[in-house]
């Protein structure tokens, strides 16, 4: 998110906006996974399942 702060709102185009939205969505999903993962492990243990089940 350090690089996102350098984007100038007056000089962006559609491609820049799409990239920004994708990066922000990925950041949100990462925080969501990292927040839920400890709860998932506490409840189900390490079953060798993928991260998708956490969501």
mmCIF file of the N, C-alpha and C atoms, coordinates in Angstrom:
data_MODEL
# 
_entry.id   MODEL 
# 
loop_
_atom_site.group_PDB 
_atom_site.id 
_atom_site.type_symbol 
_atom_site.label_atom_id 
_atom_site.label_alt_id 
_atom_site.label_comp_id 
_atom_site.label_asym_id 
_atom_site.label_entity_id 
_atom_site.label_seq_id 
_atom_site.pdbx_PDB_ins_code 
_atom_site.Cartn_x 
_atom_site.Cartn_y 
_atom_site.Cartn_z 
_atom_site.occupancy 
_atom_site.B_iso_or_equiv 
_atom_site.pdbx_formal_charge 
_atom_site.auth_seq_id 
_atom_site.auth_comp_id 
_atom_site.auth_asym_id 
_atom_site.auth_atom_id 
_atom_site.pdbx_PDB_model_num 
ATOM 1   N N  . UNK A 1 1  ? 0.805   -1.191  0.000   1.00 0.00 ? 1  UNK A N  1 
ATOM 2   C CA . UNK A 1 1  ? 0.000   0.000   0.000   1.00 0.00 ? 1  UNK A CA 1 
ATOM 3   C C  . UNK A 1 1  ? 0.848   1.254   0.000   1.00 0.00 ? 1  UNK A C  1 
ATOM 4   N N  . UNK A 1 2  ? 2.139   1.107   0.152   1.00 0.00 ? 2  UNK A N  1 
ATOM 5   C CA . UNK A 1 2  ? 3.051   2.245   0.064   1.00 0.00 ? 2  UNK A CA 1 
ATOM 6   C C  . UNK A 1 2  ? 3.016   2.848   -1.337  1.00 0.00 ? 2  UNK A C  1 
ATOM 7   N N  . UNK A 1 3  ? 3.040   2.017   -2.365  1.00 0.00 ? 3  UNK A N  1 
ATOM 8   C CA . UNK A 1 3  ? 3.063   2.504   -3.743  1.00 0.00 ? 3  UNK A CA 1 
ATOM 9   C C  . UNK A 1 3  ? 1.720   3.094   -4.168  1.00 0.00 ? 3  UNK A C  1 
ATOM 10  N N  . UNK A 1 4  ? 0.639   2.599   -3.597  1.00 0.00 ? 4  UNK A N  1 
ATOM 11  C CA . UNK A 1 4  ? -0.677  3.117   -3.957  1.00 0.00 ? 4  UNK A CA 1 
ATOM 12  C C  . UNK A 1 4  ? -0.822  4.577   -3.562  1.00 0.00 ? 4  UNK A C  1 
ATOM 13  N N  . UNK A 1 5  ? -0.124  4.983   -2.539  1.00 0.00 ? 5  UNK A N  1 
ATOM 14  C CA . UNK A 1 5  ? -0.226  6.363   -2.075  1.00 0.00 ? 5  UNK A CA 1 
ATOM 15  C C  . UNK A 1 5  ? 0.433   7.345   -3.039  1.00 0.00 ? 5  UNK A C  1 
ATOM 16  N N  . UNK A 1 6  ? 1.276   6.849   -3.932  1.00 0.00 ? 6  UNK A N  1 
ATOM 17  C CA . UNK A 1 6  ? 1.949   7.728   -4.881  1.00 0.00 ? 6  UNK A CA 1 
ATOM 18  C C  . UNK A 1 6  ? 1.153   7.978   -6.159  1.00 0.00 ? 6  UNK A C  1 
ATOM 19  N N  . UNK A 1 7  ? 0.028   7.303   -6.323  1.00 0.00 ? 7  UNK A N  1 
ATOM 20  C CA . UNK A 1 7  ? -0.769  7.507   -7.530  1.00 0.00 ? 7  UNK A CA 1 
ATOM 21  C C  . UNK A 1 7  ? -1.452  8.868   -7.458  1.00 0.00 ? 7  UNK A C  1 
ATOM 22  N N  . UNK A 1 8  ? -1.262  9.658   -8.465  1.00 0.00 ? 8  UNK A N  1 
ATOM 23  C CA . UNK A 1 8  ? -1.854  10.990  -8.533  1.00 0.00 ? 8  UNK A CA 1 
ATOM 24  C C  . UNK A 1 8  ? -3.239  10.881  -9.148  1.00 0.00 ? 8  UNK A C  1 
ATOM 25  N N  . UNK A 1 9  ? -4.265  11.302  -8.426  1.00 0.00 ? 9  UNK A N  1 
ATOM 26  C CA . UNK A 1 9  ? -5.641  11.159  -8.888  1.00 0.00 ? 9  UNK A CA 1 
ATOM 27  C C  . UNK A 1 9  ? -5.880  11.921  -10.193 1.00 0.00 ? 9  UNK A C  1 
ATOM 28  N N  . UNK A 1 10 ? -5.169  12.987  -10.436 1.00 0.00 ? 10 UNK A N  1 
ATOM 29  C CA . UNK A 1 10 ? -5.364  13.758  -11.647 1.00 0.00 ? 10 UNK A CA 1 
ATOM 30  C C  . UNK A 1 10 ? -4.678  13.183  -12.867 1.00 0.00 ? 10 UNK A C  1 
ATOM 31  N N  . UNK A 1 11 ? -3.795  12.219  -12.675 1.00 0.00 ? 11 UNK A N  1 
ATOM 32  C CA . UNK A 1 11 ? -3.028  11.680  -13.798 1.00 0.00 ? 11 UNK A CA 1 
ATOM 33  C C  . UNK A 1 11 ? -3.242  10.178  -13.988 1.00 0.00 ? 11 UNK A C  1 
ATOM 34  N N  . UNK A 1 12 ? -4.339  9.649   -13.541 1.00 0.00 ? 12 UNK A N  1 
ATOM 35  C CA . UNK A 1 12 ? -4.583  8.219   -13.712 1.00 0.00 ? 12 UNK A CA 1 
ATOM 36  C C  . UNK A 1 12 ? -5.497  7.991   -14.903 1.00 0.00 ? 12 UNK A C  1 
ATOM 37  N N  . UNK A 1 13 ? -5.392  6.802   -15.476 1.00 0.00 ? 13 UNK A N  1 
ATOM 38  C CA . UNK A 1 13 ? -6.290  6.430   -16.554 1.00 0.00 ? 13 UNK A CA 1 
ATOM 39  C C  . UNK A 1 13 ? -7.041  5.164   -16.136 1.00 0.00 ? 13 UNK A C  1 
ATOM 40  N N  . UNK A 1 14 ? -7.833  4.636   -17.037 1.00 0.00 ? 14 UNK A N  1 
ATOM 41  C CA . UNK A 1 14 ? -8.641  3.465   -16.708 1.00 0.00 ? 14 UNK A CA 1 
ATOM 42  C C  . UNK A 1 14 ? -7.778  2.282   -16.290 1.00 0.00 ? 14 UNK A C  1 
ATOM 43  N N  . UNK A 1 15 ? -6.661  2.079   -16.949 1.00 0.00 ? 15 UNK A N  1 
ATOM 44  C CA . UNK A 1 15 ? -5.766  0.968   -16.600 1.00 0.00 ? 15 UNK A CA 1 
ATOM 45  C C  . UNK A 1 15 ? -5.204  1.155   -15.202 1.00 0.00 ? 15 UNK A C  1 
ATOM 46  N N  . UNK A 1 16 ? -4.807  2.373   -14.875 1.00 0.00 ? 16 UNK A N  1 
ATOM 47  C CA . UNK A 1 16 ? -4.299  2.658   -13.528 1.00 0.00 ? 16 UNK A CA 1 
ATOM 48  C C  . UNK A 1 16 ? -5.385  2.406   -12.486 1.00 0.00 ? 16 UNK A C  1 
ATOM 49  N N  . UNK A 1 17 ? -6.590  2.831   -12.791 1.00 0.00 ? 17 UNK A N  1 
ATOM 50  C CA . UNK A 1 17 ? -7.691  2.650   -11.844 1.00 0.00 ? 17 UNK A CA 1 
ATOM 51  C C  . UNK A 1 17 ? -7.990  1.172   -11.626 1.00 0.00 ? 17 UNK A C  1 
ATOM 52  N N  . UNK A 1 18 ? -7.976  0.395   -12.700 1.00 0.00 ? 18 UNK A N  1 
ATOM 53  C CA . UNK A 1 18 ? -8.213  -1.040  -12.571 1.00 0.00 ? 18 UNK A CA 1 
ATOM 54  C C  . UNK A 1 18 ? -7.124  -1.692  -11.737 1.00 0.00 ? 18 UNK A C  1 
ATOM 55  N N  . UNK A 1 19 ? -5.880  -1.356  -12.012 1.00 0.00 ? 19 UNK A N  1 
ATOM 56  C CA . UNK A 1 19 ? -4.761  -1.901  -11.240 1.00 0.00 ? 19 UNK A CA 1 
ATOM 57  C C  . UNK A 1 19 ? -4.901  -1.538  -9.767  1.00 0.00 ? 19 UNK A C  1 
ATOM 58  N N  . UNK A 1 20 ? -5.247  -0.308  -9.493  1.00 0.00 ? 20 UNK A N  1 
ATOM 59  C CA . UNK A 1 20 ? -5.431  0.137   -8.114  1.00 0.00 ? 20 UNK A CA 1 
ATOM 60  C C  . UNK A 1 20 ? -6.539  -0.658  -7.436  1.00 0.00 ? 20 UNK A C  1 
ATOM 61  N N  . UNK A 1 21 ? -7.654  -0.855  -8.111  1.00 0.00 ? 21 UNK A N  1 
ATOM 62  C CA . UNK A 1 21 ? -8.774  -1.595  -7.523  1.00 0.00 ? 21 UNK A CA 1 
ATOM 63  C C  . UNK A 1 21 ? -8.400  -3.057  -7.271  1.00 0.00 ? 21 UNK A C  1 
ATOM 64  N N  . UNK A 1 22 ? -7.671  -3.664  -8.188  1.00 0.00 ? 22 UNK A N  1 
ATOM 65  C CA . UNK A 1 22 ? -7.241  -5.050  -8.007  1.00 0.00 ? 22 UNK A CA 1 
ATOM 66  C C  . UNK A 1 22 ? -6.276  -5.160  -6.823  1.00 0.00 ? 22 UNK A C  1 
ATOM 67  N N  . UNK A 1 23 ? -5.347  -4.235  -6.726  1.00 0.00 ? 23 UNK A N  1 
ATOM 68  C CA . UNK A 1 23 ? -4.394  -4.245  -5.608  1.00 0.00 ? 23 UNK A CA 1 
ATOM 69  C C  . UNK A 1 23 ? -5.094  -4.036  -4.273  1.00 0.00 ? 23 UNK A C  1 
ATOM 70  N N  . UNK A 1 24 ? -6.050  -3.135  -4.240  1.00 0.00 ? 24 UNK A N  1 
ATOM 71  C CA . UNK A 1 24 ? -6.768  -2.881  -2.988  1.00 0.00 ? 24 UNK A CA 1 
ATOM 72  C C  . UNK A 1 24 ? -7.625  -4.081  -2.604  1.00 0.00 ? 24 UNK A C  1 
ATOM 73  N N  . UNK A 1 25 ? -8.235  -4.745  -3.588  1.00 0.00 ? 25 UNK A N  1 
ATOM 74  C CA . UNK A 1 25 ? -9.019  -5.946  -3.304  1.00 0.00 ? 25 UNK A CA 1 
ATOM 75  C C  . UNK A 1 25 ? -8.119  -7.058  -2.770  1.00 0.00 ? 25 UNK A C  1 
ATOM 76  N N  . UNK A 1 26 ? -6.948  -7.223  -3.365  1.00 0.00 ? 26 UNK A N  1 
ATOM 77  C CA . UNK A 1 26 ? -5.999  -8.247  -2.901  1.00 0.00 ? 26 UNK A CA 1 
ATOM 78  C C  . UNK A 1 26 ? -5.543  -7.950  -1.474  1.00 0.00 ? 26 UNK A C  1 
ATOM 79  N N  . UNK A 1 27 ? -5.313  -6.689  -1.180  1.00 0.00 ? 27 UNK A N  1 
ATOM 80  C CA . UNK A 1 27 ? -4.904  -6.304  0.172   1.00 0.00 ? 27 UNK A CA 1 
ATOM 81  C C  . UNK A 1 27 ? -6.016  -6.630  1.174   1.00 0.00 ? 27 UNK A C  1 
ATOM 82  N N  . UNK A 1 28 ? -7.258  -6.324  0.816   1.00 0.00 ? 28 UNK A N  1 
ATOM 83  C CA . UNK A 1 28 ? -8.398  -6.605  1.687   1.00 0.00 ? 28 UNK A CA 1 
ATOM 84  C C  . UNK A 1 28 ? -8.537  -8.111  1.922   1.00 0.00 ? 28 UNK A C  1 
ATOM 85  N N  . UNK A 1 29 ? -8.425  -8.904  0.855   1.00 0.00 ? 29 UNK A N  1 
ATOM 86  C CA . UNK A 1 29 ? -8.539  -10.354 0.980   1.00 0.00 ? 29 UNK A CA 1 
ATOM 87  C C  . UNK A 1 29 ? -7.412  -10.925 1.834   1.00 0.00 ? 29 UNK A C  1 
ATOM 88  N N  . UNK A 1 30 ? -6.218  -10.394 1.665   1.00 0.00 ? 30 UNK A N  1 
ATOM 89  C CA . UNK A 1 30 ? -5.093  -10.860 2.484   1.00 0.00 ? 30 UNK A CA 1 
ATOM 90  C C  . UNK A 1 30 ? -5.323  -10.612 3.966   1.00 0.00 ? 30 UNK A C  1 
ATOM 91  N N  . UNK A 1 31 ? -5.831  -9.446  4.286   1.00 0.00 ? 31 UNK A N  1 
ATOM 92  C CA . UNK A 1 31 ? -6.134  -9.137  5.689   1.00 0.00 ? 31 UNK A CA 1 
ATOM 93  C C  . UNK A 1 31 ? -7.252  -10.027 6.208   1.00 0.00 ? 31 UNK A C  1 
ATOM 94  N N  . UNK A 1 32 ? -8.233  -10.307 5.355   1.00 0.00 ? 32 UNK A N  1 
ATOM 95  C CA . UNK A 1 32 ? -9.340  -11.172 5.741   1.00 0.00 ? 32 UNK A CA 1 
ATOM 96  C C  . UNK A 1 32 ? -8.849  -12.581 6.053   1.00 0.00 ? 32 UNK A C  1 
ATOM 97  N N  . UNK A 1 33 ? -7.993  -13.120 5.192   1.00 0.00 ? 33 UNK A N  1 
ATOM 98  C CA . UNK A 1 33 ? -7.459  -14.470 5.396   1.00 0.00 ? 33 UNK A CA 1 
ATOM 99  C C  . UNK A 1 33 ? -6.596  -14.529 6.645   1.00 0.00 ? 33 UNK A C  1 
ATOM 100 N N  . UNK A 1 34 ? -5.708  -13.565 6.803   1.00 0.00 ? 34 UNK A N  1 
ATOM 101 C CA . UNK A 1 34 ? -4.805  -13.614 7.954   1.00 0.00 ? 34 UNK A CA 1 
ATOM 102 C C  . UNK A 1 34 ? -5.561  -13.439 9.267   1.00 0.00 ? 34 UNK A C  1 
ATOM 103 N N  . UNK A 1 35 ? -6.685  -12.753 9.233   1.00 0.00 ? 35 UNK A N  1 
ATOM 104 C CA . UNK A 1 35 ? -7.491  -12.590 10.438  1.00 0.00 ? 35 UNK A CA 1 
ATOM 105 C C  . UNK A 1 35 ? -8.280  -13.823 10.799  1.00 0.00 ? 35 UNK A C  1 
ATOM 106 N N  . UNK A 1 36 ? -8.715  -14.565 9.801   1.00 0.00 ? 36 UNK A N  1 
ATOM 107 C CA . UNK A 1 36 ? -9.548  -15.754 10.035  1.00 0.00 ? 36 UNK A CA 1 
ATOM 108 C C  . UNK A 1 36 ? -8.741  -17.034 10.199  1.00 0.00 ? 36 UNK A C  1 
ATOM 109 N N  . UNK A 1 37 ? -7.534  -17.047 9.713   1.00 0.00 ? 37 UNK A N  1 
ATOM 110 C CA . UNK A 1 37 ? -6.746  -18.283 9.729   1.00 0.00 ? 37 UNK A CA 1 
ATOM 111 C C  . UNK A 1 37 ? -6.493  -18.816 11.143  1.00 0.00 ? 37 UNK A C  1 
ATOM 112 N N  . UNK A 1 38 ? -6.099  -17.993 12.105  1.00 0.00 ? 38 UNK A N  1 
ATOM 113 C CA . UNK A 1 38 ? -5.881  -18.536 13.458  1.00 0.00 ? 38 UNK A CA 1 
ATOM 114 C C  . UNK A 1 38 ? -7.153  -19.172 14.042  1.00 0.00 ? 38 UNK A C  1 
ATOM 115 N N  . UNK A 1 39 ? -8.302  -18.585 13.772  1.00 0.00 ? 39 UNK A N  1 
ATOM 116 C CA . UNK A 1 39 ? -9.571  -19.151 14.256  1.00 0.00 ? 39 UNK A CA 1 
ATOM 117 C C  . UNK A 1 39 ? -9.836  -20.503 13.586  1.00 0.00 ? 39 UNK A C  1 
ATOM 118 N N  . UNK A 1 40 ? -9.548  -20.574 12.293  1.00 0.00 ? 40 UNK A N  1 
ATOM 119 C CA . UNK A 1 40 ? -9.744  -21.809 11.538  1.00 0.00 ? 40 UNK A CA 1 
ATOM 120 C C  . UNK A 1 40 ? -8.855  -22.920 12.078  1.00 0.00 ? 40 UNK A C  1 
ATOM 121 N N  . UNK A 1 41 ? -7.594  -22.609 12.311  1.00 0.00 ? 41 UNK A N  1 
ATOM 122 C CA . UNK A 1 41 ? -6.657  -23.616 12.827  1.00 0.00 ? 41 UNK A CA 1 
ATOM 123 C C  . UNK A 1 41 ? -7.065  -24.059 14.228  1.00 0.00 ? 41 UNK A C  1 
ATOM 124 N N  . UNK A 1 42 ? -7.527  -23.116 15.051  1.00 0.00 ? 42 UNK A N  1 
ATOM 125 C CA . UNK A 1 42 ? -7.947  -23.472 16.403  1.00 0.00 ? 42 UNK A CA 1 
ATOM 126 C C  . UNK A 1 42 ? -9.147  -24.417 16.381  1.00 0.00 ? 42 UNK A C  1 
ATOM 127 N N  . UNK A 1 43 ? -10.036 -24.210 15.433  1.00 0.00 ? 43 UNK A N  1 
ATOM 128 C CA . UNK A 1 43 ? -11.249 -25.026 15.367  1.00 0.00 ? 43 UNK A CA 1 
ATOM 129 C C  . UNK A 1 43 ? -11.022 -26.376 14.684  1.00 0.00 ? 43 UNK A C  1 
ATOM 130 N N  . UNK A 1 44 ? -10.286 -26.378 13.565  1.00 0.00 ? 44 UNK A N  1 
ATOM 131 C CA . UNK A 1 44 ? -10.139 -27.586 12.763  1.00 0.00 ? 44 UNK A CA 1 
ATOM 132 C C  . UNK A 1 44 ? -8.752  -28.219 12.827  1.00 0.00 ? 44 UNK A C  1 
ATOM 133 N N  . UNK A 1 45 ? -7.796  -27.529 13.387  1.00 0.00 ? 45 UNK A N  1 
ATOM 134 C CA . UNK A 1 45 ? -6.442  -28.064 13.414  1.00 0.00 ? 45 UNK A CA 1 
ATOM 135 C C  . UNK A 1 45 ? -5.794  -27.948 12.044  1.00 0.00 ? 45 UNK A C  1 
ATOM 136 N N  . UNK A 1 46 ? -4.643  -28.522 11.915  1.00 0.00 ? 46 UNK A N  1 
ATOM 137 C CA . UNK A 1 46 ? -3.930  -28.480 10.641  1.00 0.00 ? 46 UNK A CA 1 
ATOM 138 C C  . UNK A 1 46 ? -4.277  -29.734 9.852   1.00 0.00 ? 46 UNK A C  1 
ATOM 139 N N  . UNK A 1 47 ? -5.341  -29.645 9.066   1.00 0.00 ? 47 UNK A N  1 
ATOM 140 C CA . UNK A 1 47 ? -5.813  -30.806 8.311   1.00 0.00 ? 47 UNK A CA 1 
ATOM 141 C C  . UNK A 1 47 ? -5.173  -30.900 6.937   1.00 0.00 ? 47 UNK A C  1 
ATOM 142 N N  . UNK A 1 48 ? -4.285  -29.973 6.613   1.00 0.00 ? 48 UNK A N  1 
ATOM 143 C CA . UNK A 1 48 ? -3.651  -29.997 5.309   1.00 0.00 ? 48 UNK A CA 1 
ATOM 144 C C  . UNK A 1 48 ? -4.544  -29.439 4.213   1.00 0.00 ? 48 UNK A C  1 
ATOM 145 N N  . UNK A 1 49 ? -5.624  -28.767 4.608   1.00 0.00 ? 49 UNK A N  1 
ATOM 146 C CA . UNK A 1 49 ? -6.531  -28.205 3.617   1.00 0.00 ? 49 UNK A CA 1 
ATOM 147 C C  . UNK A 1 49 ? -5.978  -26.887 3.090   1.00 0.00 ? 49 UNK A C  1 
ATOM 148 N N  . UNK A 1 50 ? -6.550  -26.410 2.047   1.00 0.00 ? 50 UNK A N  1 
ATOM 149 C CA . UNK A 1 50 ? -6.082  -25.175 1.431   1.00 0.00 ? 50 UNK A CA 1 
ATOM 150 C C  . UNK A 1 50 ? -6.662  -23.955 2.129   1.00 0.00 ? 50 UNK A C  1 
ATOM 151 N N  . UNK A 1 51 ? -6.094  -22.823 1.831   1.00 0.00 ? 51 UNK A N  1 
ATOM 152 C CA . UNK A 1 51 ? -6.565  -21.567 2.414   1.00 0.00 ? 51 UNK A CA 1 
ATOM 153 C C  . UNK A 1 51 ? -7.976  -21.221 1.960   1.00 0.00 ? 51 UNK A C  1 
ATOM 154 N N  . UNK A 1 52 ? -8.423  -21.750 0.830   1.00 0.00 ? 52 UNK A N  1 
ATOM 155 C CA . UNK A 1 52 ? -9.754  -21.422 0.316   1.00 0.00 ? 52 UNK A CA 1 
ATOM 156 C C  . UNK A 1 52 ? -10.839 -21.810 1.306   1.00 0.00 ? 52 UNK A C  1 
ATOM 157 N N  . UNK A 1 53 ? -10.627 -22.863 2.072   1.00 0.00 ? 53 UNK A N  1 
ATOM 158 C CA . UNK A 1 53 ? -11.638 -23.261 3.049   1.00 0.00 ? 53 UNK A CA 1 
ATOM 159 C C  . UNK A 1 53 ? -11.751 -22.273 4.188   1.00 0.00 ? 53 UNK A C  1 
ATOM 160 N N  . UNK A 1 54 ? -10.740 -21.498 4.426   1.00 0.00 ? 54 UNK A N  1 
ATOM 161 C CA . UNK A 1 54 ? -10.796 -20.489 5.487   1.00 0.00 ? 54 UNK A CA 1 
ATOM 162 C C  . UNK A 1 54 ? -11.831 -19.436 5.140   1.00 0.00 ? 54 UNK A C  1 
ATOM 163 N N  . UNK A 1 55 ? -11.887 -19.074 3.877   1.00 0.00 ? 55 UNK A N  1 
ATOM 164 C CA . UNK A 1 55 ? -12.836 -18.055 3.446   1.00 0.00 ? 55 UNK A CA 1 
ATOM 165 C C  . UNK A 1 55 ? -14.234 -18.584 3.500   1.00 0.00 ? 55 UNK A C  1 
# 
